[in-house]
Amino acid sequence: MLSGPRKTVQRARKLRKEMSLPEILLWRELRKRPSDLKFRKQHPAGPFVADFFCHEARLVVEVDGEAHDRGSRPRRDALRDRWFTARRFKTMRIPTREILADLESVIRGIVVQATDNNPPLKGEGDHAQHGGGVSALERDAASAAHPLPLTPLHHLPSAGGPPPPLGEEL
């Protein structure tokens, strides 16, 4: 199970009380345990707080509002995704507009992603359970002169069909 340092745990507690409307709507459905999957909301994970987390499926679900496309946010999101990938977790980024437009399709996409038979992504191993701190990967990425390319691991299609394979370029 992923966990984080005390500071991250405190931030997660605060974020649980301040969830956005799309996060609240998604949580109402995920807490019903679709396909018997247990999700946690605002779960501390190393230096980060995952919006939604399913340990059994090794899946992190992030809700992305408009702010995720601005400023340094794409670079920070890419760093965060790489951190989870290095620990063999799949990251699924869902735009808030998708949640508001078609919550049922979003839930179906999450279930498909969580129940697929793909093995966890290969990485550095599951170091996240040993607490926080900044890894070499994070230091290298943060000090890079150019921004990291933002290649989301997954976005739900607007048409509501099945999600593209994990890691496919969009």
Phi, psi and omega in degrees: 000135176287145173214179182216173178291167184309317181300318179292320178298317178297319178296321179298317179300318179295316181295329178299330181274347186239035183291147178283166179303311178300322178294320179296315180298316180294318180297321179304325179276318182293330180288348175281359179058063178300136183052031177063028178266132179263122178249150172245146177257146178044063186264126178295133181218098183059231180277001185244165171240117179280132179304309178220144188218130175239106183296314183303319181269356183053049185234132174247128178248122180247133177263120184251115173272186181301327182299337182289350179260002188243156173055225181274000185300316178301322179293317179295320178295320178296319177299315179299314179299319179295323179299313179293318180300320179297339179256017176066034174252141174274141177245132179239118180256127183238121177295142180302325181298329178291320179296315181290329184277321187205075183300323180300316179295323178299313180298315178301317179296320178296316180298317178300313181296322182284332185254004178295162184264014178291138176292157177305151180296143179281142180199212184277359185103174185268073180280347186298329184288353181265019176103191187269224184092168181254126181277170177298322178301315180293317180298315180297317182292320182290331183266000180297141182288333180247152181293151177292144176291137179266101177241093182301142177287337181194136169226142177282138176288149180295330184289349177085009179284185180292151181291155176291161179302148180301133177089355180286135178293140178253000000 
